[in-house]
Amino acid sequence: MSVHLQREISHIKQRLLSLSGLVEEQLQLAVRAILDSDEEMARSVCTRDHDVDQMEVEIEEECLKTLALHQPVAVDLRFLVAVLKINSDLERIGDLAVNLARKAKKLSTIPSLDVPFDLTTMWERTQTMLRDSIDALVNMDARLADDVCVRDDEVDEMKRNIRRLAQDVILQEPGQTEPLLTLMGAARNLERVADHATNIAEDVIYMIRGKIIRHGEYDAE
């Protein structure tokens, strides 16, 4: 690898880590806004979404410029291809944070609501998946990426449980239908975050092993 290419790749990795940090912070604020019915916090998430979008565009441009100027091969080429895909997944996670914030604003208008399921645990599992997928990238850890992929099923099951519990309460208390549907939507958003974390882990596996993972075929090496 040339010195110039090495410098460009290092810079791109740092920019991607900055984006992942911003996205995770957006998610934390959005989920806290839901749990605390904090409209002001929700508004701040929506306001900062432009920063996520702008950073995503800049990283994409840097990757494309590096591909054109240096024409990398092998692992360097796989790295840049993976970064382009991970960059897109992070931007979409940022969009999901905005969706969660909008739900938080809606829920903040409700005087009191007893959440009949454990959204906090689902968030914690999703957050851990996202952090581990980024750690797998930073440390080039394919085994950690494998583990993230496997954990996606657990979050899917948590979303299904939340849906069942919410539906049961709606049948018993029809007056709670609107807020419970909003919370079910929040659970779907978290499930989508977990899906994108899985996509990132799959791209890390591709980057390290040169192996494309699709349809849940995770064979650890």
Secondary structure, DSSP 8 states (H G I E B T S, - for coil): --HHHHHHHHHHHHHHHHHHHHHHHHHHHHHHHHHHT-HHHHHHHHHHHHHHHHHHHHHHHHHHHHHHHH---HHHHHHHHHHHHHHHHHHHHHHHHHHHHHHHHHHTTSS-----S-HHHHHHHHHHHHHHHHHHHHHT-HHHHHHHHHHHHHHHHHHHHHHHHHHHHHHH-GGGHHHHHHHHHHHHHHHHHHHHHHHHHHHHHHHHH-----TT-----
